[in-house]
Amino acid sequence: MPAALHAGTFLIFSAMVLLIVASISAPTIAKIDFLSIPLNNGSSVNFGTLGYCILNPDGNSCTPTGVGYKIGNEINALNIGSFGTAKAASLHGLTEGLILHQIGAGIAAIAFLLAVCSHRLGYLIASAVAFIAFLFSLAAMIIDFIVFGSIKDHVHKNGGTAKYGNAIWIVLAATILLFFASIATCFACVTARRRTRSSKINNNY
């Protein structure tokens, strides 16, 4: 197996793990978050893909896990400015797109299994599936920066503080890895087939 195939498989695996980590962000794991807003009482609000958590010194309080949540309403409840009804509804709709992280992780897992269990043509299929995972991850990343970037700007404009969490950079890294993984796997497979074909031709002479 060409070294580049090993590299491509490793990149797919790494991206899959990163997307899984991002997928289990708050409220599943409170300290993995896309955006964190510290509060004056020492608490903080951490937002994830399927909900958010309020981290208190004496314990955490998290929303139930679900697709889409009313992030604008939570900002309004914190008294850091207020979103209009239309903006809050728009943000709520966008949070439903955060499920793309889980979908991207699942597709990356399929690409990894194909890369591990396949030969030649199978690697091309794995490369194509990895590219599909890249597209899902890219779409998820764009939604991340739109939703959480919008919240971050709103909080700063109203005298508060907000910072991007570790999960948003994890998704960025996973997206980059999937892009290069799809290219590396495809390129290595094509060059391997060319070498095999050349070897057969040489053996015939």
Stockholm file with secondary structure:
# STOCKHOLM 1.0

chainA/1-205         MPAALHAGTFLIFSAMVLLIVASISAPTIAKIDFLSIPLNNGSSVNFGTLGYCILNPDGNSCTPTGVGYKIGNEINALNIGSFGTAKAASLHGLTEGLILHQIGAGIAAIAFLLAVCSHRLGYLIASAVAFIAFLFSLAAMIIDFIVFGSIKDHVHKNGGTAKYGNAIWIVLAATILLFFASIATCFACVTARRRTRSSKINNNY
#=GR chainA/1-205 SS CCHHHHHHHHHHHHHHHHHHHHHTTTTTSTTSCSEEEECTTSCEEEECSSCEEEEETTEEEECCCCSCCCHHHHHHHTTSSCCCHHHHHHHHHHHHGGGHHHHHHHHHHHHHHHHHHCCTHHHHHHHHHHHHHHHHHHHHHHHHHHHHHHHHHHHHHTTCCCEECHHHHHHHHHHHHHHHHHHHHHHHHHHHHHHHHHHHHHHTC
#=GC SS_cons         CCHHHHHHHHHHHHHHHHHHHHHTTTTTSTTSCSEEEECTTSCEEEECSSCEEEEETTEEEECCCCSCCCHHHHHHHTTSSCCCHHHHHHHHHHHHGGGHHHHHHHHHHHHHHHHHHCCTHHHHHHHHHHHHHHHHHHHHHHHHHHHHHHHHHHHHHTTCCCEECHHHHHHHHHHHHHHHHHHHHHHHHHHHHHHHHHHHHHHTC
//
